[in-house]
């Protein structure tokens, strides 16, 4: 049960402007964690949103939405912890 992962415009812009080493680490961690298990043990539900979760990747957070019918995960927002919830 593999899910495909897509990135919204904000995460794409964020990944282009940060250091390539960090961007590669974030992408690898997101794809390794979410492709086979869309809700890992460290995922937290975002209050007030249906089907929206977040995972922690070091000092960064990835907020994503799951569509179980089409087996797609869309990364909505990706940023440092201090800025991701704004």
DSSP file (Angstrom, degrees, kcal/mol; ACC not computed):
  #  RESIDUE AA STRUCTURE BP1 BP2  ACC     N-H-->O    O-->H-N    N-H-->O    O-->H-N    TCO  KAPPA ALPHA  PHI   PSI    X-CA   Y-CA   Z-CA
    1    1 A X              0   0    0      0, 0.0     2,-0.4     0, 0.0    70,-0.0   0.000 360.0 360.0 360.0  81.2    0.0    0.0    0.0
    2    2 A X        -     0   0    0     35,-0.1     2,-0.4    36,-0.0    34,-0.2  -0.736 360.0-151.1 -95.5 136.6    2.3    2.7   -1.3
    3    3 A X        -     0   0    0     32,-2.7     2,-0.3    -2,-0.4    69,-0.2  -0.832  13.3-129.7-104.1 142.6    1.2    6.4   -1.3
    4    4 A X  E     -a   72   0A   0     67,-2.5    69,-2.7    -2,-0.4     2,-0.5  -0.709  21.7-142.8 -89.0 146.3    2.5    8.9   -3.8
    5    5 A X  E     +a   73   0A   0     -2,-0.3     2,-0.3    67,-0.2    69,-0.2  -0.932  19.2 180.0-116.6 128.8    3.8   12.1   -2.4
    6    6 A X  E     -a   74   0A   0     67,-2.9    69,-3.0    -2,-0.5     2,-0.4  -0.905  18.6-136.3-124.2 154.2    3.4   15.6   -4.0
    7    7 A X  E     -a   75   0A   0     -2,-0.3    69,-0.1    67,-0.2    67,-0.1  -0.928  12.1-138.3-115.0 133.3    4.6   19.0   -2.8
    8    8 A X     >  -     0   0    0     67,-2.4     4,-1.5    -2,-0.4     5,-0.1  -0.144  39.7 -92.0 -73.4 179.6    2.5   22.2   -2.8
    9    9 A X  H  > S+     0   0    0      1,-0.2     4,-2.3     2,-0.2     5,-0.2   0.876 121.0  55.9 -68.2 -38.3    4.1   25.5   -3.9
   10   10 A X  H  > S+     0   0    0     66,-0.3     4,-2.4     1,-0.2    -1,-0.2   0.940 108.8  45.8 -63.0 -47.7    5.2   26.6   -0.5
   11   11 A X  H  > S+     0   0    0     65,-0.3     4,-2.5    64,-0.3    -1,-0.2   0.886 111.9  52.9 -62.9 -35.5    7.3   23.5    0.3
   12   12 A X  H  X S+     0   0    0     -4,-1.5     4,-1.6     2,-0.2    -1,-0.2   0.930 111.1  45.7 -63.9 -44.2    8.8   23.6   -3.2
   13   13 A X  H  X S+     0   0    0     -4,-2.3     4,-1.5     1,-0.2    -2,-0.2   0.903 113.0  50.9 -63.8 -41.2    9.9   27.2   -2.7
   14   14 A X  H  X S+     0   0    0     -4,-2.4     4,-1.3     1,-0.2    -2,-0.2   0.914 109.4  49.7 -63.2 -43.5   11.2   26.4    0.8
   15   15 A X  H  < S+     0   0    0     -4,-2.5    -1,-0.2     1,-0.2    -2,-0.2   0.814 109.6  52.5 -67.1 -30.0   13.3   23.5   -0.5
   16   16 A X  H  < S+     0   0    0     -4,-1.6    -1,-0.2    -5,-0.2    -2,-0.2   0.823 111.1  45.7 -74.0 -30.9   14.8   25.6   -3.3
   17   17 A X  H  < S+     0   0    0     -4,-1.5    -2,-0.2    -3,-0.2    -1,-0.2   0.679 100.8  75.8 -90.9 -16.1   16.0   28.4   -1.0
   18   18 A X  S  < S-     0   0    0     -4,-1.3     5,-0.0     1,-0.2     2,-0.0  -0.385 100.4 -68.9 -89.1 172.9   17.5   26.3    1.8
   19   19 A X     >  -     0   0    0      1,-0.1     4,-2.5    -2,-0.1     3,-0.3  -0.305  42.2-127.1 -59.1 138.0   20.9   24.5    1.8
   20   20 A X  H  > S+     0   0    0      1,-0.2     4,-2.5     2,-0.2     5,-0.2   0.837 107.7  56.0 -59.2 -36.2   20.9   21.5   -0.6
   21   21 A X  H  > S+     0   0    0      2,-0.2     4,-1.9     1,-0.2    -1,-0.2   0.921 111.1  42.9 -63.7 -44.3   22.1   19.1    2.0
   22   22 A X  H  > S+     0   0    0     -3,-0.3     4,-2.5     2,-0.2    -2,-0.2   0.900 113.0  53.0 -68.5 -41.0   19.2   20.0    4.4
   23   23 A X  H  X S+     0   0    0     -4,-2.5     4,-2.5     1,-0.2     5,-0.2   0.914 109.6  48.5 -61.0 -43.6   16.7   19.9    1.5
   24   24 A X  H  X S+     0   0    0     -4,-2.5     4,-2.6     1,-0.2    -1,-0.2   0.904 111.3  50.3 -63.2 -41.7   17.9   16.4    0.5
   25   25 A X  H  X S+     0   0    0     -4,-1.9     4,-2.2    -5,-0.2    -2,-0.2   0.909 111.5  48.0 -63.5 -42.4   17.7   15.2    4.1
   26   26 A X  H  X S+     0   0    0     -4,-2.5     4,-2.5     2,-0.2    -2,-0.2   0.931 113.6  46.4 -64.2 -46.4   14.1   16.5    4.4
   27   27 A X  H  X S+     0   0    0     -4,-2.5     4,-2.6     2,-0.2     5,-0.3   0.924 113.1  49.4 -63.4 -45.2   12.9   15.0    1.2
   28   28 A X  H  X S+     0   0    0     -4,-2.6     4,-2.4    -5,-0.2     5,-0.2   0.914 113.1  46.8 -60.7 -43.2   14.5   11.6    1.9
   29   29 A X  H  X S+     0   0    0     -4,-2.2     4,-2.2    -5,-0.2     5,-0.3   0.911 113.1  48.8 -66.9 -42.8   13.0   11.5    5.4
   30   30 A X  H  X S+     0   0    0     -4,-2.5     4,-2.7     1,-0.2     5,-0.3   0.947 116.0  42.5 -61.8 -48.8    9.5   12.5    4.2
   31   31 A X  H  X S+     0   0    0     -4,-2.6     4,-1.3     1,-0.2     5,-0.2   0.866 115.8  48.3 -70.0 -36.1    9.5    9.9    1.4
   32   32 A X  H  < S+     0   0    0     -4,-2.4     4,-0.4    -5,-0.3    -1,-0.2   0.870 119.2  39.4 -70.5 -35.3   11.0    7.2    3.5
   33   33 A X  H  X S+     0   0    0     -4,-2.2     4,-0.7    -5,-0.2    -2,-0.2   0.920 123.8  33.0 -80.7 -45.4    8.5    7.8    6.4
   34   34 A X  H  < S+     0   0    0     -4,-2.7    -3,-0.2    -5,-0.3   -31,-0.2   0.686  97.6  77.1 -92.7 -19.4    5.3    8.5    4.6
   35   35 A X  T  < S+     0   0    0     -4,-1.3   -32,-2.7    -5,-0.3     3,-0.2   0.903 113.1  20.8 -61.7 -42.8    5.4    6.4    1.4
   36   36 A X  T  4 S+     0   0    0     -4,-0.4     2,-0.4     1,-0.3    -1,-0.2   0.702 136.2  32.5 -98.4 -23.1    4.5    3.1    3.1
   37   37 A X     <  -     0   0    0     -4,-0.7     3,-0.5    -5,-0.1    -1,-0.3  -0.834  61.2-173.2-137.4  96.3    2.9    4.4    6.3
   38   38 A X  S    S+     0   0    0     -2,-0.4     2,-0.3     1,-0.3    -1,-0.1   0.717  85.9  40.1 -67.6 -19.6    1.0    7.7    5.9
   39   39 A X  S    S-     0   0    0     -6,-0.1    -1,-0.3     4,-0.0    -5,-0.1  -0.690  81.4-175.8-127.6  79.6    0.4    8.1    9.7
   40   40 A X    >   -     0   0    0     -3,-0.5     3,-1.8    -2,-0.3    -6,-0.0  -0.138  44.1 -94.8 -68.8 172.8    3.6    7.0   11.5
   41   41 A X  T 3  S+     0   0    0      1,-0.3    -1,-0.1     3,-0.0    -2,-0.0   0.760 124.4  51.5 -62.2 -26.0    3.8    6.8   15.3
   42   42 A X  T 3  S+     0   0    0     14,-0.1    14,-0.3     2,-0.1    -1,-0.3   0.354  83.6 113.9 -94.7   7.0    5.2   10.3   15.5
   43   43 A X    <   -     0   0    0     -3,-1.8     2,-0.4    12,-0.1    12,-0.2  -0.569  50.9-157.7 -78.1 141.3    2.5   12.0   13.4
   44   44 A X  E     -B   54   0A   0     10,-2.2    10,-1.9    -2,-0.2     2,-0.2  -0.963  16.4-121.2-122.1 136.7    0.3   14.4   15.2
   45   45 A X  E     -B   53   0A   0     -2,-0.4     2,-0.6     8,-0.2     8,-0.2  -0.552  24.7-124.5 -75.3 137.5   -3.2   15.5   14.0
   46   46 A X    >   -     0   0    0      6,-2.5     3,-1.6    -2,-0.2     6,-0.3  -0.741  31.6-119.0 -82.1 123.5   -3.7   19.2   13.4
   47   47 A X  T 3  S+     0   0    0     -2,-0.6     3,-0.1     1,-0.2    -1,-0.1  -0.396  94.1  19.4 -67.7 133.8   -6.6   20.3   15.5
   48   48 A X  T 3  S+     0   0    0      1,-0.2     2,-0.4    -2,-0.1    -1,-0.2   0.371 106.2  93.9  90.4  -4.6   -9.5   21.7   13.6
   49   49 A X    X   -     0   0    0     -3,-1.6     2,-0.6     3,-0.2     3,-0.5  -0.964  69.4-134.3-122.2 138.0   -8.5   20.1   10.3
   50   50 A X  T 3  S-     0   0    0     -2,-0.4     3,-0.1     1,-0.2    -3,-0.0  -0.809  87.7  -0.9 -93.7 123.4   -9.8   16.8    9.0
   51   51 A X  T 3  S+     0   0    0     -2,-0.6    15,-1.7     1,-0.2     2,-0.5   0.688  97.0 128.1  76.5  19.0   -7.1   14.5    7.6
   52   52 A X  E <   + C   0  65A   0     -3,-0.5    -6,-2.5    -6,-0.3     2,-0.3  -0.937  30.5 170.0-112.6 129.4   -4.2   16.9    8.2
   53   53 A X  E     -BC  45  64A   0     11,-2.8    11,-2.7    -2,-0.5     2,-0.3  -0.798  20.1-146.0-129.6 168.6   -1.1   15.7   10.1
   54   54 A X  E     -BC  44  63A   0    -10,-1.9   -10,-2.2    -2,-0.3     2,-0.3  -0.990   6.9-164.2-135.7 148.7    2.4   16.9   10.9
   55   55 A X  E     - C   0  62A   0      7,-2.0     7,-2.2    -2,-0.3     2,-0.4  -0.952  20.2-125.0-127.3 153.4    5.7   15.1   11.4
   56   56 A X  E     + C   0  61A   0     -2,-0.3     2,-0.3   -14,-0.3     5,-0.2  -0.816  22.3 179.3 -98.9 132.8    8.8   16.3   13.0
   57   57 A X  E >   - C   0  60A   0      3,-2.9     3,-2.0    -2,-0.4     2,-0.3  -0.777  64.2 -70.3-131.5  87.0   12.1   16.2   11.0
   58   58 A X  T 3  S-     0   0    0     -2,-0.3    -1,-0.1     1,-0.3     0, 0.0  -0.508 116.1 -12.4  64.5-123.4   14.7   17.6   13.3
   59   59 A X  T 3  S+     0   0    0     -2,-0.3    22,-2.4    -3,-0.1    -1,-0.3   0.423 127.2  82.3 -86.4   0.1   14.1   21.4   13.7
   60   60 A X  E <   -CD  57  80A   0     -3,-2.0    -3,-2.9    20,-0.3     2,-0.4  -0.688  62.6-152.3-107.6 158.2   11.6   21.3   10.8
   61   61 A X  E     -CD  56  79A   0     18,-2.7    18,-1.8    -2,-0.2     2,-0.5  -0.986   1.4-156.5-128.6 140.6    8.0   20.3   10.5
   62   62 A X  E     -CD  55  78A   0     -7,-2.2    -7,-2.0    -2,-0.4     2,-0.5  -0.978   7.0-162.5-116.5 122.3    6.1   19.0    7.5
   63   63 A X  E     +CD  54  77A   0     14,-3.0    13,-2.0    -2,-0.5    14,-1.8  -0.907  21.6 170.7-104.8 129.4    2.3   19.5    7.5
   64   64 A X  E     -CD  53  75A   0    -11,-2.7   -11,-2.8    -2,-0.5     2,-0.4  -0.943  29.2-138.7-142.6 158.5    0.5   17.2    5.1
   65   65 A X  E     -CD  52  74A   0      9,-2.3     9,-2.5    -2,-0.3     2,-0.4  -0.937  18.6-145.1-118.3 140.6   -3.0   16.0    4.0
   66   66 A X  E     - D   0  73A   0    -15,-1.7     2,-0.6    -2,-0.4     7,-0.2  -0.891   9.2-167.2-109.6 133.5   -3.8   12.4    3.1
   67   67 A X  E  >> - D   0  72A   0      5,-2.8     5,-1.7    -2,-0.4     4,-1.0  -0.935   5.7-175.3-115.8 104.7   -6.3   11.3    0.4
   68   68 A X  T  45S+     0   0    0     -2,-0.6    -1,-0.1     1,-0.2     5,-0.0   0.810  77.6  59.3 -72.5 -30.3   -6.9    7.6    1.0
   69   69 A X  T  45S+     0   0    0      1,-0.2    -1,-0.2     3,-0.1    -2,-0.0   0.922 120.0  26.4 -66.0 -43.5   -9.1    7.1   -2.0
   70   70 A X  T  45S-     0   0    0      2,-0.1    -1,-0.2   -66,-0.0    -2,-0.2   0.480 104.5-125.3 -97.5  -3.4   -6.4    8.2   -4.5
   71   71 A X  T  <5 +     0   0    0     -4,-1.0   -67,-2.5     1,-0.2     2,-0.4   0.909  60.7 143.0  58.6  45.8   -3.5    7.2   -2.2
   72   72 A X  E   < -aD   4  67A   0     -5,-1.7    -5,-2.8   -69,-0.2     2,-0.5  -0.921  37.8-161.9-116.7 142.9   -1.9   10.7   -2.4
   73   73 A X  E     -aD   5  66A   0    -69,-2.7   -67,-2.9    -2,-0.4     2,-0.6  -0.994   9.4-161.4-119.3 127.5   -0.1   12.6    0.2
   74   74 A X  E     -aD   6  65A   0     -9,-2.5    -9,-2.3    -2,-0.5     2,-0.8  -0.946  13.9-141.1-113.4 120.2    0.2   16.4   -0.3
   75   75 A X  E     -aD   7  64A   0    -69,-3.0   -67,-2.4    -2,-0.6   -64,-0.3  -0.705  23.2-179.9 -78.3 110.7    2.8   18.2    1.6
   76   76 A X  E     +     0   0A   0    -13,-2.0     2,-0.3    -2,-0.8   -65,-0.3   0.898  62.2   7.3 -82.0 -43.7    1.0   21.5    2.4
   77   77 A X  E     - D   0  63A   0    -14,-1.8   -14,-3.0   -67,-0.1     2,-0.4  -1.000  55.5-178.8-146.3 142.0    3.7   23.3    4.4
   78   78 A X  E     + D   0  62A   0     -2,-0.3     2,-0.3   -16,-0.2   -16,-0.2  -0.967  31.3 115.0-143.1 121.9    7.3   22.7    5.2
   79   79 A X  E     - D   0  61A   0    -18,-1.8   -18,-2.7    -2,-0.4     5,-0.1  -0.958  64.8 -57.0-167.5 179.4    9.3   25.1    7.4
   80   80 A X  E >>  - D   0  60A   0     -2,-0.3     4,-1.8   -20,-0.2     3,-1.4  -0.355  56.1-107.8 -68.4 157.2   11.2   25.5   10.6
   81   81 A X  H 3> S+     0   0    0    -22,-2.4     4,-0.5     1,-0.3     3,-0.1   0.861 116.9  55.3 -56.3 -40.4    9.2   24.8   13.8
   82   82 A X  H 34 S+     0   0    0    -23,-0.2    -1,-0.3     1,-0.2   -22,-0.1   0.702 119.6  30.7 -69.2 -19.0    9.1   28.5   14.8
   83   83 A X  H X4 S+     0   0    0     -3,-1.4     3,-1.0     2,-0.1    -1,-0.2   0.555  95.8  82.9-116.8 -11.2    7.5   29.5   11.4
   84   84 A X  H 3< S+     0   0    0     -4,-1.8    -2,-0.1     1,-0.2    -3,-0.1   0.784  90.8  51.2 -71.7 -26.8    5.5   26.6   10.2
   85   85 A X  T 3<        0   0    0     -4,-0.5    -1,-0.2     1,-0.2    -2,-0.1   0.428 360.0 360.0 -92.1   1.5    2.3   27.4   12.2
   86   86 A X    <         0   0    0     -3,-1.0    -1,-0.2     0, 0.0    -2,-0.1   0.477 360.0 360.0 -77.4 360.0    2.0   31.0   11.2
